[in-house]
Amino acid sequence: MMPFGAGRRVCPGLAAAMLHLEYFVGNLVREFEWCEPDRDEEVDLAEFRGFFFTIMNRQLRARLVPRGRGSARST
């Protein structure tokens, strides 16, 4: 959460930004079927540690398939 700062100088839009992010991710989960990529690629959880950050050595990939509009889904 470094982009939003901390303490007295915290971003006043933090709560609104988090609300929008939750809405965005919820819509992605609702609208798409998340599948493994077609390639025979294993998930590698090895990390690269930078000075201020930690990232994955290899990106985690997924294939998104739009869900059918006519299918019955729970809301």
N, C-alpha and C positions, 0 to 999 in steps of 0.2 A: 504494500500500500504506500510505497514511497512517493509516487506522484502526487498524492493528496496531502503530504506533509504530516505534521503531528504537533501536539501541544497547542499553544495559543494561536499559531499561524496555520492551523488546519484548514483545508479547503471547505468553504461553506456549502459547496455542492456535493460533498461526499455522499450523503444519504440519498440524494436524488440519483447520482451516478450508479450507486450500488443497486437501487431499485430498477433502473433501466437495464443493467447487466443481468440481473436475475430474470427479468422479463424476456430478454433476448435469448439467453441460454434455455429457458423453459420452452420458448417457441421452436428453437432448433431441435430439442428433444421430441417435441410433439409432432413437428412437421416432417421429420426425416427418420428413416431407418438407418441405424449406424452399423456398418459391416466392416469386416476385415478387408484390406486391399486385396486385389487379385493376385498380386505377386506372392511368392513363397518367401516372405520376409518375417523373421521372428522379431518379437518385441524385445528391444534392448533397453534396459533401465539403467545403464551405466550413466554416470553424471560427469559433467565438466564443471569444476568449481572456479568461478572467476573471483574478482576482488569483492564485488558487492552482490553477486548473483550466483545461482546454480541453475544450469540448463542440462538437458539430455544430450548425450553425444550424438545420437541419431533421432531425428524427429519421429514422433508418434503419428502414424498415418491411419486414416479411416476413409471408407468409401460411403458417401451419403446417397441414399436412394429415397426420392420423394415418396411419401406415403400416399396411397390412393385416396382420392377425394370421396369415392363412393363407399369406402370401407367403413364399418361401424367402429368407432373408437370411443373410449370413455373420456369424459371431460372432467 
